[in-house]
Amino acid sequence: MELRGERVVLRPMVEADRRALEAIVAHPGIGEYWGDDTVELEASDGDEPVHQWVVLVDGAIAGYVQAYEELDPQYRYAGLDIFLAPTFQGRGLGPEVLRTVARWLIEVRGHHRLVIDPRADNARAIGAYERIGFRRVGILRRYDRGRDGVLRDGLLLDLLADELR
């Protein structure tokens, strides 16, 4: 399903997008936070669907966003992951992408809570997430292994449906 924001179009990812996304992840400022398997098309099953989109800005591939869902009624929520190429950062596009996906997850998929878990030292990403209403929940200690093999802390943030800005 294609989603649209004011300046972004989110098109479902296809295998042909791999090279462009790999080129973005190869940038040190992006690759530090993303693994080598980032651009794999994920199999989505009925119990835990995964939705993957390519972010387009003026027709150009600007990045990637995915949503994964936990559908167990006891623990129902959706999580988000995003990266944008450096040339598309600093323009408010990240929050717009996340807001677009969040609205779909809340209004169409029926989620009341969303989560995102950046590296705790990624202040730029954390600021973007907080701008749309995500709140800090806590530190995930030694959560993410960088490309240098060192485990670093993550930060869990969540957003309730009525907190989306």
Secondary structure, 3 states (H helix, E strand, C coil): CCEECCCCEEEECCHHHHHHHHHHHCCHHHHCCCCCCCCCCCCCCCCCCEEEEEEEECCEEEEEEEEEEECCCCCCEEEEEEEECHHHCCCCHHHHHHHHHHHHHHHCCCCCEEEECCECCCHHHHHHHHHCCCEEEEEEEEEEECCCCCEEEEEEEEEEHHHCC
